Structures are given as C-alpha cells and as structure tokens.
C-alpha cells in the first residue's frame, strides 16, 4: 500500500470534489450505456429447453414464475465436480437479498448449471442459499449460451466465450443471460454478459473499491485467488493455490 499524502481538511475536500466530478461522469455514462443496452434487438427462443429442479422438469418459459423478465446466472458446476465454483459461489452469495426487490420489478433471478439437480441441491443446502437453481444437464442450454464447452471445442481451440474464442481451455464458464416472455408466452433472449461483465453483481467488490487498500489483489497469482466458499475461509487459507477460472479474466 502506498503512502498517501497527509493534508488539511480543506485540501482533502478540494481533491475529493475533483474526484467527485469524475465519478459523476462515470455515473452518467453508465446510465447512457444502460439505456443503449435496452435498445438491443431480441432473438426468439424456439429450442425446447427443459430443466430439472425442485418442481421437476420445467421449460424455459416455466422458469419465469409469473414474471415477464428472467435472469439466469450461469453458475460453473460441471457434472464431474464435487462442488460448485468458488468464484461463482462468491457472486451467488449476493443474490438472495435482491430476490424480494427484483420480484417487485417483474424480474425473476435464478441460477442454472450443467451438473445434475441432485448435486446442485446438496451444494445449495451446504451454502444456505434460497434462490432457485435448476439443472440444464442433458440439454444444449449451457452450450448455446457460452456457459459450457465441448471437449471437441476445447481440443480444437474453437470454444466461444464472451463473443470471441477462448484463449485457454475451459470446460465451464460463467455469465448471465436475460430473457423476456410476452403475453402470448413467447420467450426472447435479450442480453448476455460474461467474464468481468458480471463483476457488478458481486457487490463485495464495490465495497472494496472504496476501501483504502482497494481490492488488494496484486500479491496473488491472479485476481480472486483469495476467494473461498464462504464456509471455507477458516479451513482453506488464502495463500493456498486455487484453480484459475473465467471470472478472473481482464476481458470486459
């Protein structure tokens, strides 16, 4: 951590107001970008995706649960993994508190993974989460939305993620996809975001960004190397090595 200059309250206030002008510029730009995002064209979903969850088999249209807007977080959890991704779990820790508020704004937010539902349910109980989580096991959903990649694509370096070819092999990747259902019951894909495009949903980082030391990740092998499942911080010290994953990428 660098040694910041120590100044008078008046000098601090002048510097703070200068930074505030930059912060307001960013806020206005974010508002413009959000408005532009809402003007994107939509794609009708015709493929009959079916998911497995606590209520049995459900179609994509069923997942809306009375809302017209659906957000699916692509949680990295391969059928061969003993537990869900630690970085995805870090983001998922921020979901439950938003659910009641999103419901008031006609939005359903949930997670989707390729692991069978029995694995998801067991891990969800361990983590104490309340959000809905369904399995896309045996369907093309994860592959169609860049959240999983076939062994052939990985070996041929043709795995597509964040709208470009992956720079390194990855069986599972994370992201968020958004859908709209009209009055006739037709479903449309409106938006997807990946890699650091999902960072805004991990609000812990927003808090760290205003802390004196910031994210303080420079001493680690890669960003998020310190992240653990929330029940493992005492048992898995942050100095230990962890598996690199897509959320750590600099790609926006």
N, C-alpha and C positions, 0 to 999 in steps of 0.2 A: 504494500500500500504506500502510495506516495505521500510526501509531507506537504499537505496543503498550506498555503499562506494563512497566517492568523491576522485578521484585520479588525477594524472597528465595525460597530453595528451599521453605521452609515455606508461604509464601503461594501459591506456584505449585501446590504439592501440594493445598492446600485447594480452589483453583479447579479443578484437574484432576479431583478426586474429585467435585465438584459436577457437572461436565460428564459424568463417567462415569455418574452416575445417570440423566441424560437419555439417554445412549447406550444404556444397558441397557433403558430404557423402549421405545426405538425397536426394539431387537432383539426384545424380547418381542412387540411389536405386529406386527413383520414375521412372526414365527413364527405368530401367530394368523391373519394375513392369508393366509399360505401354506396353512395348514390349510383355511381357508374356500375358497380357490381350488380345492382338490382336491375339494370337495363340489359344484362346479358340475355341472349336468346336461350330458349329451353329445348330439351330433347325429350320426346315422348318415350316412355319405357314400355316396350312391348314384350320383352322377355319375361316369362312367368317364374320369377324368383320365389322360392319357398324357403322359409327359415324355421328353425326349431327353437322353442323357448318354453317357458313355464306353462304357457297355454296351449302347447302342442305345436302343430305345423301351421304357419301363417304366411300369407303372401306379403309382398312389399306394401300393397295397399292396406292390408290389415294393420300394419305396424303404426299407422298414423293415429290410431286410437281416438278418433273423433276430431283431431286437429287437421288443418289443411296443409301444414308445413311440418316436414320431418327432417331431422338432422341425425345422421348415423356416423358415429365415431368409429373408424376402422382401427380397432384395438388389435395389436400384434399378439396373436396367440395361435401358433401352429398346432395341429393335432399331435405332433411328436414332442411338444414341450411340456415339462412338468408343471409350469406355472406361466402366468402372463408376463409380458414385457414390463420391466421395472419402470422405464420411462413413460410407457402408456399408462401404467398404474399411477404414476406421478400426476399426469394430466387428469386421469379419471377421478382422482381424489377431489377435484374441483367441481365435479358435475352435480352431485346430489343437492347442494344448496341452491342451485339455479333452477331445479326442475319445477318447483311450485310457481316461480315467477314466469318461466317460459310458458307454462300452461295457460297463464292469463293472457299471453300474447299469441295464442293459437299455434304454439310450437311444441312438438314432441322431440325430445333429445334422448338418444339411446346409443348403445354400443353394439357392434357386430364383429364377430371373429370367426375364423375358419375352424377352430377346434370344436369338437362335438359339445353339445349343450351340457352334458354331464360334467365335463371339465370346467366349463365356464361357471356353472352353478356352484361347484365346490370352491373355486378360487374366489368367487364373489362373496360367499359366506365368510371365508377367511379374511377378506378385506373389509367386510362390513358395509358394502355398498348397497344402495337401494335402487339405483337406476336400472331400467330394463336392459337386458343383454341377451341377444339371440345368436344362434349359430347359423352360419351360411355353409356349413360342411356339406359337400356333395353338390354344390351349385357353382355357377360361374360368377357370382356376385363379387367376391373379392378380386378375382382376376380382371373382371370387366372394369372395376373401379380402381385399378392400380394398387390394390392393397395386398395382393399376393402374387407370386411369380412362379411359373412352372420351372421344373428342373431343366427343361429344354431351353427356355428363355435365358435362364441363368448361365448355362453352359455355352450358349451361343452369343452371350452378351447382347441379347435383344430384349431384356426386361425393361419395361417402360414405366417410369415413375416421375411424378411432378412434371409431366408433359415433355420429358426427354429421356434418353437412355440412361439407365443406372450406370454409375461409374464403378461400382463393385457389386458382387453378387449379394442378393438378399432374398431370402425366402418370403419374409413378411415385411411389410412397410406400413406406415401409419398415415392417417389422413382423416378428413371429414367430408362427407358428401351430403348435399341438401336436395330435398325433393318437395314437389308441390302436388297436391291432389285436388282436382277441380270438382264441381258439383256433380258431374257425370261419373266420377270415380276414376277418371284417367289420371295417371301419375306421370310427372315430368321431372327430369333431372335438371336442376337449375344452377348448381355450383359444386365444385370440389376444390379442396385445398390440401396441400401436403407439406411435409418437412417443416421448415420454420414458419410456414403459413398457418400452422396450428398453434404456434407458441403463445398467442394471445389468450388461449383458453386455459393455459397453466398460470393462474393468477399469482402463484408464488413468485414467479419471475418478475411480475410487475411490481411487487413489493420490494424484491431485491434490487431492482433497477433504481430505486430512490434511496437505498441504504448507502452509507459512506463507502463501504467496500464493494458495492455493486454485486454482480454475480460471483466474482472472485473465483473464476474457474481456470485462470491462466496456469495454475500449478498442476492441473490434471492433464492426463494424456489426451483427453478430448472433452468438450462441453458435456455436461450431465453425467460425467463419470462418478460424481458424488451421490447421485440419486439411487435410493434403495426403495424397495417395497416399504410402506410406512411401518410395518411390523418387524423390519429387519435392520433398522439403524443401529440398534444396540448389539446385534449379533454379527453384522457384516460391516466392519469399519470402512470408512470412505476411502481409505488408502488402497484397499484391495482392488484388483483389476476386475473390470466388468466387460461384457460384450458390447461392442460398438453397435449402434443402431441408427436408423434413418433420422430420427428426431435430432440427432447431434449435428447434422449437416448444416453447412453455412448457406445452402441453397434456399432462397426465399420461396 
